[in-house]
C-alpha cells in the first residue's frame, strides 16, 4: 500500500524525496525557449551555442537549426530572459521569447513565410541571363545574351543589393568567430563579379564607348561570368525559401495543433442568448456552446446537452467518446454528434492542448545525440572548404595556366560544399517524428528520449494500471469469525485505505461507497514498507490493512481458485486477524494485441510487479510473456533493469505509480501511462496520452522510423559533400550546377524527413478496438 502523505517507511519515499529535493533547487536553474530568425545553416546554430556557452550564467544551450529555436538553461540569479535574448541578438540574429501563451497568440495570424519580394527580384534579374544561355544551348551562340554592360548592371544590382542579407549574415558570422554557409556564397560570388568586372574593364581600349559596345551580338566582348554569380545567388536563395517553407509548414506540427481551436465561439449571455465572440475574450467560468461539426474551444465541463466527441489530437484514439453532464471536455475536441453547453475551466496555454503545444515545442527544439556528429563536422567545415577551394585554385592555375578555369573550379567548390544538408539531417527528422508521435498520443520529453526509445530491445511492464485496467474489484472474502459482518470489516478497511493511493485501496473505498458505508476517522497513519498501512481508530485500536502476514492472518490451504490469482488485502485489529478480501483486476482489452505487436517487432517483454508471484504468473501466461517477476519492490525493479542494461540490453519501462519511478529513472527509455501519478510522469521520458497499451508499440515504431530517417539523411548529406567537392574541384560541376545541387541537397533531406509525416501505426489504423472493458461512454459500433 502507498500512503499519499508518505512516511520514511514507504518504499516510494526515497524516490519522491529525491524528486522533491531536486525541485527545491529548481529556481537556481531556469529554462528558456527562444524563437530565432536569421539562421541560414547549422554553423549559425553552432555559433549561437558557442556564444551562449561562454556566459557564466548559462548552464546549457542547445540551438535547433530546423526548428529555429534555442533551449537555454540559465541561473536566474545572474541573468534574465531579456539579457539572454540580447546576447543572441548581438550575434546577428533576431531572438524572441517563446512560450505557450505566445504560441497560442499566433492562431489568428498568417504564419506563412513573408512574401518573397527579394527572391522575385533575383529571378527578374536572372531572366535575361537565362534567355542568353538558352540561345547558346539552341545554337545561337551569344546572340541572345545581353550586352556586357547590362550584365554588369544586373550582376551589381544582385550582388550588392538583393544579396545584401548574405553579406549581413556572413559578416555577423565572421564576427562571431564561426563561418557559416553565407561566407562561402559571398566569397564565391564576389570573386566571380570582381573577376568578370576586371575582364570587362580591361577589354578593348578602355573607353566608355568601347565598354558600352562590347558584348552585342556579333561583337567581340570579353568572356565574362556575371551570369554565374547571379545564378548562384538566385538558386541558393530559392533553396533557402523552399527550405524555410517546408520547415515552418510541413514539418512542424505545432501550427496544425494551434488550428484546432476556433477563432470565434458561441458564448451565453446573461439574458440566455448566444452571441459569437472572439476566443481571446472568453474567461474561465463562461458558458460556451459547441455544435455538431465544431471544435471545443477550451477545456471545460459539460453542464447541459450531450454528444460524442473525438479527442484523437491528444490521445491518438479516434473512437468517439460519449459526453454528458459532468464530463470533462478538452480543447480541440471535434463534436461528431450532438450539441453541448460547457463551462470553461481553462483556456489557451492552461489547457491540455496548450500543455501539449508547449511540450511539443520544447521537444522539437531539443537535440538528439546523433546531431552532435553533424555539429562537430560543421564547426570546422567552412575553414576546411575555403582551404580546399584555395588549393583547387592554385593547382588548377598551375596545371592549366588558365586563371578563369581555376577560378570557376574554386568557386564551384565553395558553393557546393554548403553544410546545410548536414545541419538539417537530424533536426528535420526529429521535428517530423515528434509530430507523428504526438498525433499517436505519445509525448516525448525531448529528442534524446525519442532516440532512446528507437534503440530499445526490451520492454519492462508493470501490471496494475499498465497491463490491467487498474480498477480491481472485490471478487471474494473470508472472515475469521462467521458472525462478523462483512460490511463492518469493509467499512474499517476502507477508512484506513482512504489515506493510500494504491488501486487496491481505491477498490475497497469504491466498494464501501457503493454500499453507502461512511468512512471513520483515523489517526497516526503509517505505511510499512512492503507490507501495508496501519492507523488508529477511536474505539477499536490499531488497525492494520495489507498482506496476510502483516495482518497475522493464515489463510486456509484450500481456497477457491480465484484466491490464487487475486490480490489479497487482509485486516487485523490490535494484531488480531479479522478477515481478508480477494481483489482481481481485468486486462485491458488490447493488452494481448499490444504484447504480440511488441514481440513481433523483436522486442523482449518482461513483466515486473509488486503483486504475488502466482498472480503475476497467471497474467504472464495469459499474454505469452516468458519472463515474469512478482513481489518486486521499487528497488528490486530498478536493480533488475540495471542488470539487463549490464548485459547489453536497451531497456524501456512502462508504469503508472510512484513505486515505478525508480525503475523508470533507471531505464534507457520510460513511458508513463495516461492516468499515472505525477511522480511517474516526472520520471518518464515520454507520456502516453491514450489509455491503450498499443501506444507503447506505436512509440517504439515511430522512434525507430525516426532514427532510420536520421541515418538516411546523414548518409546522403555526407555522400553529397564527399562526391560533390571532388567533382567541383576537378571541373565537372560549374558554379551554377553546384548552386542548384546544393539547394537540391537540402530540399532532398527535408523531403525525406517529410516521409515520416505519413507514418501510420495500428493505433491510428485499428483504434476502433475499445481500450477498456465495455464502457457505456464509448460509441457502440454499427
SULZI-V449692 format. One record per backbone hydrogen bond with DSSP energy under -0.5 kcal/mol. CO is the residue of the C=O (numbers start at 0). NH is the residue of the N-H. If there is no record, write none. Layout:
BEGIN
CO/NH, CO/NH
END
This chain:
BEGIN
1/500, 2/5, 6/9, 9/12, 11/15, 12/16, 13/17, 14/18, 15/19, 16/20, 17/21, 18/22, 19/23, 20/24, 21/24, 22/25, 24/27, 25/28, 29/73, 31/71, 32/97, 33/35, 33/69, 34/95, 36/93, 40/43, 40/44, 41/45, 42/46, 43/47, 44/48, 45/49, 46/50, 47/51, 48/52, 49/53, 50/53, 51/54, 54/57, 56/58, 56/74, 59/72, 61/70, 62/64, 63/67, 63/68, 67/35, 68/63, 69/33, 69/71, 70/61, 71/31, 71/73, 72/58, 72/59, 73/29, 73/75, 74/77, 74/78, 79/83, 80/84, 81/85, 82/86, 83/87, 84/88, 85/89, 87/90, 87/92, 88/91, 92/94, 93/36, 95/34, 98/102, 99/103, 100/104, 102/105, 103/106, 104/107, 105/108, 108/110, 114/116, 115/119, 116/120, 117/121, 118/122, 119/123, 120/124, 121/125, 122/126, 123/127, 125/128, 125/129, 126/130, 127/131, 128/132, 129/133, 130/134, 131/135, 132/136, 133/137, 134/139, 134/140, 135/138, 139/142, 141/144, 146/150, 147/151, 148/152, 149/153, 150/154, 151/155, 152/156, 153/157, 154/158, 155/159, 156/160, 156/161, 157/162, 160/163, 162/165, 162/166, 163/167, 164/168, 165/169, 166/170, 167/171, 168/172, 169/173, 170/174, 171/175, 172/177, 173/176, 179/182, 179/183, 180/183, 180/184, 181/185, 182/186, 183/187, 184/188, 185/189, 186/190, 187/191, 188/192, 189/193, 190/194, 191/195, 192/196, 193/197, 194/198, 195/199, 196/200, 197/201, 199/202, 202/205, 206/210, 207/211, 208/212, 209/213, 212/215, 213/147, 213/148, 215/218, 221/223, 224/227, 224/228, 225/229, 226/230, 227/231, 228/232, 229/233, 230/234, 231/235, 232/236, 233/237, 234/238, 235/239, 236/240, 237/241, 238/242, 239/243, 240/244, 241/245, 242/246, 243/247, 244/248, 244/249, 245/249, 245/250, 246/251, 250/252, 252/256, 253/257, 254/258, 256/259, 257/260, 262/278, 264/266, 264/276, 265/288, 266/274, 268/271, 272/268, 274/266, 276/264, 277/280, 278/281, 282/285, 285/287, 285/343, 286/267, 287/341, 288/265, 289/339, 290/293, 293/334, 295/331, 298/344, 298/345, 299/328, 300/342, 301/325, 303/340, 305/338, 306/322, 307/335, 307/336, 308/310, 308/320, 309/333, 310/313, 310/314, 311/315, 315/317, 319/778, 320/308, 322/306, 323/326, 326/301, 328/299, 329/332, 332/295, 332/334, 333/309, 333/335, 334/292, 336/307, 338/305, 339/289, 340/302, 340/303, 341/287, 342/300, 343/284, 345/298, 346/349, 347/350, 350/354, 351/355, 352/356, 353/357, 354/358, 355/359, 356/360, 357/361, 358/362, 359/363, 360/364, 362/365, 367/370, 368/371, 368/372, 369/372, 369/373, 370/374, 371/375, 372/376, 373/377, 374/378, 375/379, 376/379, 376/380, 377/381, 379/383, 380/384, 381/385, 382/386, 383/387, 384/388, 385/389, 386/390, 387/391, 388/392, 389/393, 390/394, 391/395, 392/396, 393/397, 394/398, 395/399, 395/400, 396/400, 400/402, 401/405, 402/406, 403/407, 404/408, 405/409, 406/410, 407/411, 408/412, 409/413, 410/414, 411/415, 412/416, 414/417, 418/422, 419/423, 420/424, 421/425, 422/426, 423/427, 424/428, 425/429, 426/430, 427/431, 428/432, 429/433, 430/434, 431/435, 432/436, 433/437, 434/438, 435/439, 436/441, 437/440, 440/442, 440/688, 440/689, 441/443, 442/686, 445/449, 446/450, 447/451, 448/452, 449/453, 450/454, 451/454, 452/455, 456/603, 457/651, 458/605, 459/653, 460/607, 462/465, 462/466, 462/467, 466/587, 472/583, 475/581, 477/579, 479/481, 480/483, 484/488, 485/489, 486/490, 487/491, 488/492, 489/493, 490/494, 491/495, 492/496, 493/497, 495/498, 496/499, 498/3, 498/4, 501/504, 501/505, 502/506, 503/507, 504/508, 505/509, 506/510, 507/511, 508/512, 509/513, 510/514, 511/516, 512/515, 515/517, 522/535, 525/533, 526/528, 527/530, 527/531, 530/546, 531/527, 532/544, 533/525, 534/542, 535/522, 536/539, 536/540, 540/536, 540/542, 541/573, 542/534, 543/571, 544/532, 545/569, 546/550, 547/552, 548/551, 551/553, 552/554, 556/558, 559/562, 560/563, 560/564, 561/564, 561/565, 566/582, 567/569, 568/580, 569/545, 570/577, 570/578, 571/543, 572/575, 574/576, 575/572, 577/479, 577/480, 578/570, 579/477, 580/568, 580/582, 581/474, 581/475, 582/566, 583/472, 585/468, 587/590, 589/593, 590/594, 591/595, 592/596, 593/597, 594/598, 595/599, 596/600, 597/602, 598/601, 603/458, 604/626, 605/460, 605/607, 606/628, 608/631, 610/630, 611/614, 611/615, 612/616, 613/617, 614/618, 615/619, 616/620, 617/621, 618/622, 619/623, 619/624, 623/625, 625/627, 626/606, 628/608, 630/632, 632/636, 633/637, 634/638, 635/639, 636/640, 637/641, 638/642, 639/643, 640/644, 641/645, 642/646, 643/648, 644/647, 648/650, 649/456, 649/457, 650/667, 650/668, 651/459, 652/670, 653/461, 654/672, 655/676, 656/659, 657/660, 659/663, 660/664, 661/665, 662/666, 668/652, 669/684, 669/685, 670/654, 671/687, 672/675, 676/680, 677/681, 678/682, 679/683, 684/444, 685/671, 686/442, 686/688, 689/673, 691/694, 692/695, 692/696, 693/697, 694/698, 695/699, 696/700, 697/701, 698/702, 699/703, 700/704, 701/705, 702/706, 703/707, 704/708, 705/709, 706/710, 707/711, 708/712, 709/713, 710/714, 711/715, 712/716, 713/717, 714/718, 715/719, 716/720, 717/721, 718/722, 719/723, 720/724, 721/725, 722/726, 723/727, 724/728, 725/729, 726/731, 726/732, 727/730, 733/737, 734/738, 735/739, 736/740, 737/741, 738/742, 739/743, 740/744, 741/745, 742/746, 743/747, 744/748, 745/749, 746/750, 747/751, 748/752, 749/753, 750/754, 751/754, 752/755, 753/756, 754/757, 755/758, 760/763, 760/764, 761/765, 763/766, 765/768, 774/777, 776/321
END
